């Protein structure tokens, strides 16, 4: 099982494009985790929270600012 984690920041204008791309290619993934950073804790803590929530044997991380 593969878990895809996307750390999301409130000011991410590209997030809809990224989500659209992820859903379109979700065939190989079993879990999509959107981990919001509402408190400004930073990238690493946000990703670690997503990893803690995941159930996959493998983890993939997609940044919210790339396509």
Residue pairs with C-beta under 8 A, 6 or more apart in sequence:
1 30
1 31
1 55
1 56
1 57
1 58
2 28
2 29
2 30
2 31
2 56
2 57
2 58
2 59
2 60
3 29
3 30
3 31
3 32
3 33
3 51
3 54
3 55
3 56
3 58
3 59
3 60
4 22
4 26
4 29
4 31
4 32
4 33
4 60
4 61
4 62
5 33
5 35
5 47
5 50
5 51
5 54
5 59
5 60
5 61
5 62
6 15
6 18
6 19
6 22
6 32
6 33
6 34
6 35
6 50
6 61
6 62
6 63
6 64
7 35
7 37
7 43
7 46
7 47
7 50
7 61
7 63
7 64
8 15
8 34
8 35
8 36
8 37
8 46
8 64
9 36
9 37
9 64
10 36
10 37
10 38
12 64
12 65
14 64
14 65
14 66
14 67
15 64
17 67
18 62
18 64
18 66
18 67
19 34
21 67
22 29
22 32
22 62
23 32
26 32
29 60
30 56
31 54
31 55
31 56
33 50
33 53
33 54
35 46
35 47
35 49
35 50
35 53
36 46
37 43
37 45
37 46
47 61
50 61
51 59
